[in-house]
Structures are given as C-alpha cells and as structure tokens.
C-alpha cells in the first residue's frame, strides 16, 4: 500500500536508537550505505571469512592444546616398559604437578599484557609470534632429563603461549551474535586434540627407543616441528584486520566487513582504524575494567569450567587408567571417546546458542549436566557406569568454556575493552587450572584411586558456573532496562546479549518503520516506481504478509524525516529484510533505512 495515499493517517512513533527499545523489543537497523543491501553477497562474504579464518585458527588452537597437554600422555606412555617421562626424568608425582602448575603461573602473569599487545599491533603477526615461540619450547621438552628442566620449560611454555585464546581476534571480523559459533568451532580443537593425541600417543609408543629416543621424546619433537611450520605459515596466511587485508579482501569486501561490525555496534561508527582507536586508550582505562562488576562475574563463570576442562585435558588418561585395569596403549585408545563426545557437544551447543542468541541458559544447562557426570563418575560402582559418567562430564564441561568467553567478548564495547576484559578473565580463570594441576588428582595422592574428592570439587565448580551465569543474566537484564530507559550506560548504547530474536519457525508480527530519503529528487524517484511498488504490496497483502501499511512519520522531533509504518507477518527479521530490499522503493532509493520491531498483538 503506497504511503503517499495515506497522508491523512498519521502514526506518532517515538524513534529509538538501537538498544533503547522496550524490554521485549529488539531493533534491527539497516540502510543502503550500511548494508549494501544484497543478502546473497553478505552470505558470500561471511562464507569467505569462515573458510579463511575459522579452519586456520582451529588448527592453531589444536596444536596449542596438543603441545600443552601432551605431557598428560607422556606420563603414561610405555609405562609397562618403565619409559614414561616421570620414570626417565626422575619426576615424582608432586614434581609433575609443580611443572604442570608453573605453566599457568606464567600464563596468568603474561595473559593480559599479551592480549593488549595484540590490540595494538598486527594481530595475525602476534599470533604467529606466539605460536613459533611456544613450538620451539615444546620441541625442547624432548631434552628433559631433570626436574628443573621440566619446571623451566613448562614456565616458558606459559610465557610464550599467553594471549593466544582467539576471542579478541574474532571480534575484529564477526558480529557479536556470530562469535559463539566461531569460538565454539575453534574450541572443538580442545577435545579434538585430546582424541587425536590419544591416537598419536598410542602409535608413537610403538617406536619407543627408536633412534635412541623414548616415545615421549618423539611425541614432543614431532609436535614442536609441526607447530613451528604452522606458525611460519600463519605469517603469510592469516589476515590481520579488515582494513589491512588487501590480499584477502577487495576494497568492497573490506568496506562491507567494516559496515557489518558497525551495524552490530561492536565497533564504533568511525572512520578511524582499529589501531588509531586503540592508541587513544590508556592504562587508566584498561585498569578501569578491574572495577567492572561484570568482569569479575565473568571471571567466576570462566574460572570454573576451565578448572574442570583442564582436569580432563591433563588427567583423563590417568582417570581412565584408574577406572579399570588397562595397559598403556588401551588407556590412550579409551581416552579418545570422551574427547570426541565433548567435541560434538561443543559444536551442537554453541550452534544452538548462536541460533537463539542466548548464552546464559545454555551455560546453566551444560554446567548442570557436567555436575551430574561427576557424581556418576565418583559414586557409581560398575566400570561401564563410571566410564559413562566420564562421557557425560566431557559433554557438559567442554561447551561451557567457549560460551563463557564469547559472552565476555560480547559484553564489552570496543577493541581495547574486549582485549583487556578477555585477558583479565582468562588470567583469573587460569587460577582454576593452577588449582587443578597443583591440588587435584595426582596432586592429591590420598584421593586415589577413585578421585572422589577431586571429581566432586570439579562438580561443585560446575554448579558455581551455573549460579554465576544466572546472576549475570539477572544483572544484565537490569542493565538492559537502564539502557531502555536512559538510552545508554557509559559508552554502551546497545543491549547485552541475553535473547535476540533471530530465526523462528512460525510467522510472527513485526512493525517496520521505513525512513525516506528527503532530497529534492526523492518524490520523482517514488513516482517512477510507484506502480511496481503497489503491485508488490497487493501481492504481499494477498499472501498474508502485509497486514497494515501506509502511516506517515511526518518530521517527528526524534526522527527528523518522513517515512512509512508497516505491520508485516514473517518467520524472521531476515525475511523482513529480504522483502524490503526487493521492493522497488528501496531499489529506487525512496527508502533510506528501516527498523524492525517484533510485536505481539
């Protein structure tokens, strides 16, 4: 229905900026300049980013986890021959745990500085530097022959690996509602490395003493060489920032990536580059993150699953060994299924989280599942039941880690805030890993062989994660109400992710506010395509998509422009967008931008 035929019907609407809507309303804004309107090109660009960035970062993180957790297999490899790392280097169980813990001591100290450096330099080169240096240390671990060698190299591994977790890097390329899936795919590398590590360690045990090297020495050497090669390739393959990726993206694609981020309000709408914006920040502002109550809630939220996931990463082979009477090769092979199941659950849960744009309920659910698994593992008697409990633990624990970090990154307003907050959260959370390596499982000899105490401490930690997620949900809901009322909180003018209407299976009603161009030629452009527009409107009305149309925003004090109001029925916001960009009025530049309000009536 043509809005020019309904000037007598006027509807006063108080236009709100993104994030300033009533509690149950989410605005989606778009325009010719901001979106370049073609959804197919948008999907093609996103696919191009995904195929270049996600698989490569997955491989890097896979090698990262592999290099740091190989020590868990090194402690059990060729145990029957007395050729484990502990046997050949003369390590006691306590010394082993000290070495494991020293990695996290260094990681905690250097995580925030490394993250901040990534925010100020070429992030791809910084990631390559991290990888090359830690890979060299990994290769050197094949030379361990005394406890102090083990201590030193584990500490250096933590120094050089600090800052690698790719949460900040992903915010340079993806919208907030897209990050969880990408981080989830990356985090699949964690359990995947455990599964593949089981296969590799089982195979390498067959070449024990070949070339004068024990199996665990071959494990560290092979891992170190492969990781160095990937680190060198990263210099040339991984794109840095959208502004500088001239070999990867053409000019139009770089501009489109920038507009995607701006439209999501993850980045400020400014012509400045990321580096120029970052240099305006100072240490006072960075330390200001320490005063943010949300950051400390996220620390608790991330601390707890990291503690449980680290326990699985380092001690799962030992847990399997204590469940039954298995030889070293059987232990390696039986360690694979829990990691595989954890990997599957990471993919499924993070995909669902992004699909529904909901973090809290998925974290709460996964945390409770993990707790149940720890209870089964601790108190069940049959070997099969305890092994099943271990599977449940892996399936509930692993998804909470990427969801927690994605939620943290989504809750900050600019690159330095994201880098500093994720760095702080990651550093504090690694105290959980420190506690695990120093005090649980092999660090608690009297808890063997069933490790009931260690399991239930981890189970309680996962319950604490669920409680923290619920508190965060309540707190962020209150902040969203304040944003709705006042328009902003500090620099933030958009809502925190709790629930965003994205895709629905049934049709819902939407109010669409369309703003017209107001230049002198706008009316002529409208008249030139008016008949085609009316034909499309009649078709939409006959299909039950157009419910009401034609109201005018007549230079309202908050909008400063004319436009139309439509009530449409569709399955999703994306379907609304498609309807609008296919309309002749949009193609003729009659409509400049629009807003979509999901409504109930």
N, C-alpha and C positions, 0 to 999 in steps of 0.2 A: 504494500500500500504506500503510495507516494506521500511523503511527509508534507510536500508543498500544498496538497489538497486539504490539509487538516490544520491550518493555522489557527482556527478557532478553538481547537482542542489543545490546551496547554497543560503541561505537567511540570510542576516545580520539583526539581530534584537537587538535593544538596550533593554536589560532586565531591567525592573524597579521593585523596591520593592513595596509591597502593599501600595496603596495610592499615588504613584508617577506617575500615569498614566495620559495620556491626559484627558482633562475635561470630555469627553463623554465616557470614558472607565473605567470600574471597574475590578480589577483583583481579581480572586478567586484562592487562592493557597491551595494546599493540598499535602500530602505525606504519605508514608507508616507509618512513625513514628508519624506524627502529627494527622492523622485522623483514623488510624487503619481500614481504607478503607470500612468497611461494613456499608452502609447507613441504613440497617434494624436495626442493633444494635444501631446506632446513634438515630434513631427514638424511639427505645425501651427505651433507656436511658432518652431521653427528656420526654417521657411519664411518666417514673418513677419519675423524678424530679417534673413534673407538678402535679401528683397525691399526692405527699407527701407535697410539699411546697405551691402551689397556694391555694388549698382549706383551708388549715390551716391559712395562712396569711389572706385570705379573712375573715374567722371567727373572727380573732383577730381584724382586722380593722373594721369589722361590729360592734363589741362590743365597740370599741374605739369611733366611731361616735355616737353610741347609747348612751353611757354614757355621752358624752359631750353635745349632743343635746336634751336629754330627758327633759332638762329644758324648751325647747320650748313648749312641750306638757304639762309640769307641770304648765305652766302659763295659760292654757286654760281648763285643766281637771276639771270637776264638777263645771264649772263656774256658772251654774244655781243654785247650792246649796251654792255658796259662799265659796267653798272649794279649790280654786286654791292656788298655792304656794304664790302668791302675797297677796291673801286675808288672809291666815292663818299666814303668817310670817310678815305681815305688810309692804310689799315691795311696794314702788311707782314704776311707770314706769321708772323713771330716775335711781333709785337704782337697778332695774332689769338690766338695760343696763350697769351700772357700774360693776355689778357682772359678766355679760357676757364678758365684755371687759377685766377684770382682768385675765381671763383665757389666753387671747392672750398676755397680758403683760408678764406673766410668761413664756409662750411658746416661745415668741421671745427671751427672755433672755437666756433660757436654751437649745434651739434647737441645736445650733452649738456645745456646749460642749457635749451634749448627743450624737450627731452624731459622733463626734471624738472619744468618748469613745467606741462606737460600732465598730469603725475601729481598735481599739487596744485590745479589749477583745473578748471573745466568743460572737458573735452577737446574737445567739439564747438565751443565758442566759440573755443578756442585754435586749432583747425584753421581755422575761419573767418577768424580774425585773420591767420594765416599766409597764407592764400590771397589775401585782399584786398590785403595789403601787397605781396606779390610781383607781383600782377597790375598794380598801379599802376606798379611799376618796369618791367615788361615793356612797357607802353604807352609809357613814357618813352623806351625804347630806339629808338623811331622818330625821335627827335630827335638821334641820334648824328651828329656831323659831324667829330669829332676823336678821336684815340686815347684821350685821358684821359677823355672821355665814356664810351667803351666800358669802360675799366677801372673807373670809378666805379660804373656801373650793373650791371656783372657782379658786383662785390663786394657791392653792396646786394642783388642778387637772391639771393646765397648767404646773406646775413644773414637775410633775411625768409623764405626757403624752408626754413631749417634746422628740423628736427624734424617734418617732415610725414610721413615714411615711416610707414604706419599699423600697424606691428607691435604697438606698445603698445596702441593703441586696440582692436584686435581681441581682445586678451586680456581686455578688460572684458566681452566678450559671448560668447566661444566657448571651448569646451574645447580643451585642447592638441592633441588628435588631429583637431580640426576647423579649426585655424588655417591649416595649409599650403594647403588648397584655397582658403580665402578670400583669403589673401595672394597666392596664385597667380593668382586671378581679378583681383585688384587690379593685380598686376604685368603682366597682359596689356595694361594700358594703356600700358606702356613701348613694346613693339614696335608696338602698335596706333597710338600717336601718331606713330611713325616712318612707318608706312604711310599714315595719313591726312595727315600732314604732307607727304608726297610728292605726294599728290593736290592738296592745298590750294596748295602752292607752285607746282605746275605751272599751276593755274588763275590764281593771282594774278599770275604772270608776264605774263599776257595783259592786265593792267590797269596795267602799268608806265607810269609818268609821268602816269597819270590823276589829276586833282586836284592836280597839282604834286608828287606823291609817287612815289618809286620803289617797285618791287614789294616789296622787303624792308621798307620802311616800312609799307606796307599790312599786311604779314604780322604785324608786331609790334603795330600798333594794333588789328587785329581780335582777335588772341589776348588782348591785355590787357583789352579791353572785355568779351569773353565770360567771361573768368576772374573779373573783378570781379563780374559778375552772379551767377555760381555761388557766389562767396564770400559775397555778401549772402544768397542763398537758404539757404546752409548754416546760418546763424544760426537759422533757423526750422525747418529740415527734419531735420538730423542729430541723433539722440538723443545725450545726454551720457553718462550712466551708467545702469545698470538701476534704481538707487534713485530717480533723479530724472526718469525718462522717463514722467511721468504722462499726457502727451498721447498717447504712442505705445503704452504698455502699460497694461493694467488691473492692479489690485492682485495678482490671482492670477498673471498673467504675469510681473510683476516679481519676485514671490517664487520663481517657477519658474526664471527665469533665474539668480537668486542660488543656488538649490539645485543647478542644473546645474554651476555653477562650483565650488561647494563639493564636490560629489561627485567632481569631477575633480582636486581638491586643488590646482587652480591658484590659488585664493584660500583664505585661512584661514577655518576654520569659526567665524565670529564674527558677532555682531550689529552690529558697527561698520560704518560706511560706508567706501568706499574712501578718501575724504578723511581720515576720522578715523584710519585705519590709517597712511596716508601721513605725516601730520603727526607721528607718533611716531618717524619716521625722522630721522636727522641726517646731516650731511655726512660724518662719520666712517664711517658705514655705507655711504654711497654710494661713497666713495673705497675702501672695502673691496673693491668689485668689481674694482678695478685689481689686487688681489692674487690674484684668482681665475685660476688657470692656464687654466681652460676658456674664460674670456672672451677671452684672448689667442689661443687656438687658433681661436675663432670669428672673431676679427679677421682672422687669416690666411685663413681659409676664405671670408670675405665680401669681403676686400680684392681677391682675385684675380679672381673673376668680375665684380666691379664695374669693375675696370680694363678687362676685355675688353668688357663691355657698354657702357661709356662710349665706348670706341673706335668701336663700331658706331653709337651714338647720334649722335656728332658727325661722324665721318669716313666713314660708309658711303657718302654721296653722292660724296665725293672718291675712295674706293676704287673705286666703280663707274665713275667718270669715267676712272680710270687703267687699268681693265681693257680698255676699248675706246675707240673714237673716237665719243663720243656728244655731242649738243648738250645744253644745259642742261635743256630740257624732258624729253628722253629720260632724262637722269640722274635727274631727280625720279621719273619713272614706273618706271624699272628699280630704284629703291631700295625699291619697295613690296614685291615678293615675299619678300625675306629677312625683313623685319619681320613679314609675315603668317605665314610659316612658323615664326618664333620665337614668335609669339603662340600658334599652335596647339600647339607643343611645351610651352609653359608650362602651358597648360590640361591637356594629357594627362598630363604628368609629375607635376604637383602633385596631380592627382586620384588617380593611382596611388600616390603617396607617402602620402596620407591613407588610401587604401583599405587599404594594407598597414601603415600607421603606421610607415613606415621612411623615414628621411631619408638615412642615410649612403650606401647602395648606389646610390640614385638620383642623388645628387650626384656620386659617383665615376663612374658611367656617363656622365652628361651631360658632365662635365668632360673625359673621355677622347674623347668624340665631338667636342667643341669643338676639342681639340688636333689631331685628325685633319683637321678642316676647315681649320684654319690652315695645316697642312702642304700640303694640296691648293691652297689659295689662293696660297701662296708659291711652290711649285715646279712646278705644272702649267703647260703652255705654251698649250694652246688656250683661247680666250676662254670657251667654254662650260664647260670644266672648272674654270676659276678662279671663274666665277660660281656653279657648283655648290658649290665649296668654301666660298664666302661663305654660301650657304644652309645648309650643314652647320654652319658656325660659329655662325650665328644660332640654329639648332635646338638646339645643345648648350650655348651660353652662357646664353641668357636663363632657362631653368628653374632654373639653379643659384642665382640671386640670391634669389628668394622662398623656396626651400627652405632656404638658409643662414640667412636671417633668422628663418624660422619655427622652425627648430631652436634658434636662440639664445633666442628668446622662451620656448620650451617648457622650457628648461633652467634657468630662474630661478623663485624660489619665491613672490614677492609683487610687487605693482604697482610699487613703487619699484625693486626689483631688476630687474624687466623693463625699466622705463623707462631706468634708468642703464646696464644692460648693453647694451641695443639702441642706446642713444645712443653709448656708447663704441665699440661695434663699427662702427656706421655712420660715426662720425667718423674712426676709424682707416682704415676701408675706403676712405673718400674720398681718402686719400692715393694710392690706386691711380688714381682719376680724375685727381688732380693730376698724377701722373707721366705719365699718358696725354696729357693736354692740353698739358703743357709739353714733353715729350721725344719723343713718338711721332708718326708720320705727318707732318703739315705742320710739326710742331716738329722734325723731323729731315730737313732738306732733302736731304741726301745719300742718304737711304733711298729717295727717289722714283726711278722711278715705280712700281716693283713693291711697295715697302714690305716687303721680305722680313724685314728686321730687326725692324720694328715688329710684324709678324704673328707672328714666332716668339717674341718676348718675351711677347706675349699668350698664345701657345700654351703656353709654359713656365709661365706663371702659372696656366693652367687645369690643368696637370699638378700644380702645387703645391696647388691646391684639392683635387684627388683625394687626394693624400697627406695633407693636413690632415684631410679627412673620415675617412680610415682611422684616423689617430692618435686622433681624437676618439672614434670607435667603440670602439677598444680601451680608451681611458681611461674612457669612460662605462660600459663593461662591467665594469671593475674597481670603479667606484663603485657600480654596481648590486649587485655581490656583497657589498660592505661594507654596503649598506642591507639586503640579505637577512640578513646575519649579525647586525648590530647594531641594526637597526630604523630607523636614521636616519643622516644625515650633516649635522651642524649642525641647521638648521631643516627640512631636507628629509626627509620620511618616505616618499616615493613614488619609483618608479624613473624614470630618464631614458628618454626615448623612443628606443628602438633598433628593437624589434619588439614590437607589441602584437597579440595575437590578436583579430581584429575580425570578419571575414567570411570564410567558407570555402565552397568549392563542394561538398565532400563531408561526410558526417557524421563527427563526432569525438566522443570521450567526454569527459564533464565530471563532476566531483564537485561537488555542490551542497550547501552547508551552510546549513540553514534554522534560524533562531533564532526561538523562540516568544515571544509576549508572556507575561509572568509575573504579570499582575494577577489578582485573585481571580475575575474573570469569564471568564478565558481558557478554562478547561475547558468551561464551559457553551457558549461560542461554538463550540468544537471539536465538541462532541456534536451541536449543532444542524445542522451541515452535514456530518457525518461520512459519511453515506450517499452524498451527492453527490460528495464527495471520492473515496470508494472507487470509484465508477463511473468517474470520470475516470482514476484510477490504473490500473484494469483495462484501459481503452481504450488508455492510453499504453503499457502493457506489451504488449498485443496488436499495437500498431503498431511495436514495437521501439524506442520512445523511452525507456521506463523499464526500466533494466537491473537495478538493485538498489535497495532502499529500506528505510527503517524503523529505522535505527540512531539511538541517542539520545546527545545531548550532555548528560550529567547534571551540571549545575553544575560543569563543568570549571573549574579555577582561572583559566584565561585567558579563558573565555567568560562565566562568571557567569550563564548562562541555559541553559534546556533547548531542544532542537531536534531536527531530523532531518537525516540524511545520505542523499542520493540519488545514484545513478550514472545519468546520462542521456546519450542519444545525440542530437545535434543538429548542424545546419550551422554555428551561430554562437552567440555569447553572447546576441545579441539574441533568437534563437529561444528560448533558455532563459528569458530574462526574460518573454517573451510567455506561455510555458507556465505560469510561476509566477503571474503576475498574473491569469491567467484561472482559476486554481484556487479553488474555494470557500473553502479555508482562508485564502488571502490576503485575499479579499474580506470574510471574516468577522473579520479581524484576529486570526487564530490565529498566522500567521507575521508577525513584525515586520520582519525583514530577512534578506538572504541573501548568500552569497558563491559565486562560480563559479570552480572550478579546472580549467582544461584539463589532462587527464591522458593518459598513454599506458599501456596495459596489455594 
